[in-house]
Amino acid sequence: VYQVFESVAKKYDVMNDSMTLGIHRVWKDILMHKMNPSPGTLLLDVAGGTGDIAFRFINYVRSVRERQLQRKLKHQQNLSWQEIFESYQKDKFNSLGDSQVVVCDINREMLKVGKQKAQHLGYSEGLSWVLGNAEELPFDDDKFDVYTIAFGIRNVTRIDLALQEAYRVLKPGGRFLCLEFSHVSNPLLSRLYDLYSFQVIPVLGEVIAGDWKSYQYLVESIRRFPPQEELKAMIEDAGFFKVHYENLNFGIVAIHSGFKL
Amino acid sequence: VRCQHYPPLRALQASAALRRASDEHKKEPWTSSSQQHFDSPPAGHQPEQEPQGPRPSYTGQGGQESEDYESEEQLQHRILTAALEFVPEHGWTAEAIAEGAKTLGLSVAAAGMFHSDGSELILHFVAECNTKLSELLEKEQKLVQLGEAEKKPIDEFLRHAVEARLRMLIPYIEKWPQALSVLLLPRNIPSSLNLLTSMIDDIWHYAGDQSTDFNWYTRRAVLTGIYNTTELVMMQDSSPDFEDTWRFLENRVADAMAMSSTASQVQSTGEAVVQGLMGAAVTVSN
């Protein structure tokens, strides 16, 4: 797994866009909407190498926080000029509302790309980058509000261990969210999808990233991954409650959600 | 495709931890002496000792009934109750629910269990108010039965019941219009309609069988109309202690009463007319 992503790291984002025709951005946005984080949330994004989820989280929380502050200001009537002046100073109000995201990945290269991206896009506060293995997270118990793993869990050798670790590091009431390729039940779509996956994607891999094998591996790992119901049962076994899943695009991708209650 | 699944019984870890924590912090003993653990909202009052009625389906599967056990529904119930105190500040939103979860020691992410528009919070609140109203009317009925209080005439009773129910909205009145609009969303209409009709039925039940010449459907419709219009008037009433609203209510109830007597008048007049015609017909035929 490590070697696959070492070679893939730099071209990861480009490949994602070309393989999924850009829809992966929509999927990740939907995930963020589902999470609906409020300011002050502590997020752990596992296998989040290049930081897609982390950046979206920061954007989301920032806009929620802005709305909150606007509402607060509206309520305060009879503001003196001094107060109005102060309210325009953004430093006074924590623009992220103490929200933080920790990006954890097993692969140093992916983290490096992520850090560069963050610098390039101007994300400075609220981000941390940690090297770690999903099956054995380097964090204490009961630490995080939300744990996400987007397109990462299928690369984990022992999924049950990863789920157990997720359960461990989440606070009581915390939420587990998993975005992953899943099983398409519609037969017609399934045939088209298979065609696309096995014929087109490895070719794209060769052309864009110069790497046929990694993308062959990718497509095969998607097929081997447990379908929605099975993954749901595994999540419940790890101890999560209220486990639901939502199919996106007829099951090409599914979001699983569970709570540590 | 969403999938609902009711897992086999398992003690909820969070509630176990919370209970232990609250044992240390609360002044009153939290662990009830009865074997069946009654879960009441963590306010300052004494938890009632009566065992709750049939629990939700979870208990039926013969699972461990340890003192720490609490079903998901009960936990959700507690979170929503705790969230109510944040409604005046945050409105009927997921934020209020998140704050409520925080006070219970849970992560803010627990608000994700509910819909992001706060529907469940509002429905929960309405259900709670209806329950409170039933209890109030029940108590008063007992007093009447024991002879300690006078039985109110029907119009006064209706006014009293509707006023009592609407007064429960007062702490949340600023954000209530928002709540009303959410209740009217197609998704919520079955539940909100259900709650409304059961409340109206309740009021009529306690009003007793007084001869009003209304049949059952008319009674329901009339009172629903009175309640809804009064609620709307209350939304934009700025008089001290909502005097204008209560006066509006009085007038509507009086209208309803007049309508019933008018209806019976019309009926008796109609009968008289028919009898007159019959008499004329007989006379003519002779």
Boltz contact constraints between the chains, C-beta under 6 A:
constraints:
  - contact:
      token1: [A, 36]
      token2: [B, 94]
      max_distance: 6.0
  - contact:
      token1: [A, 36]
      token2: [B, 116]
      max_distance: 6.0
  - contact:
      token1: [A, 38]
      token2: [B, 95]
      max_distance: 6.0
  - contact:
      token1: [A, 38]
      token2: [B, 98]
      max_distance: 6.0
  - contact:
      token1: [A, 38]
      token2: [B, 108]
      max_distance: 6.0
  - contact:
      token1: [A, 41]
      token2: [B, 108]
      max_distance: 6.0
  - contact:
      token1: [A, 145]
      token2: [B, 107]
      max_distance: 6.0
  - contact:
      token1: [A, 145]
      token2: [B, 108]
      max_distance: 6.0
  - contact:
      token1: [A, 145]
      token2: [B, 109]
      max_distance: 6.0
  - contact:
      token1: [A, 146]
      token2: [B, 109]
      max_distance: 6.0
  - contact:
      token1: [A, 171]
      token2: [B, 107]
      max_distance: 6.0
  - contact:
      token1: [A, 172]
      token2: [B, 14]
      max_distance: 6.0
  - contact:
      token1: [A, 172]
      token2: [B, 17]
      max_distance: 6.0
  - contact:
      token1: [A, 172]
      token2: [B, 106]
      max_distance: 6.0
  - contact:
      token1: [A, 173]
      token2: [B, 14]
      max_distance: 6.0
  - contact:
      token1: [A, 173]
      token2: [B, 101]
      max_distance: 6.0
  - contact:
      token1: [A, 173]
      token2: [B, 106]
      max_distance: 6.0
  - contact:
      token1: [A, 173]
      token2: [B, 107]
      max_distance: 6.0
  - contact:
      token1: [A, 173]
      token2: [B, 110]
      max_distance: 6.0
  - contact:
      token1: [A, 174]
      token2: [B, 107]
      max_distance: 6.0
  - contact:
      token1: [A, 174]
      token2: [B, 109]
      max_distance: 6.0
  - contact:
      token1: [A, 175]
      token2: [B, 109]
      max_distance: 6.0
  - contact:
      token1: [A, 175]
      token2: [B, 112]
      max_distance: 6.0
  - contact:
      token1: [A, 236]
      token2: [B, 7]
      max_distance: 6.0
  - contact:
      token1: [A, 241]
      token2: [B, 72]
      max_distance: 6.0
  - contact:
      token1: [A, 242]
      token2: [B, 113]
      max_distance: 6.0
  - contact:
      token1: [A, 244]
      token2: [B, 2]
      max_distance: 6.0
  - contact:
      token1: [A, 244]
      token2: [B, 3]
      max_distance: 6.0
  - contact:
      token1: [A, 245]
      token2: [B, 3]
      max_distance: 6.0
  - contact:
      token1: [A, 246]
      token2: [B, 2]
      max_distance: 6.0
  - contact:
      token1: [A, 247]
      token2: [B, 1]
      max_distance: 6.0
  - contact:
      token1: [A, 261]
      token2: [B, 12]
      max_distance: 6.0
  - contact:
      token1: [A, 261]
      token2: [B, 14]
      max_distance: 6.0
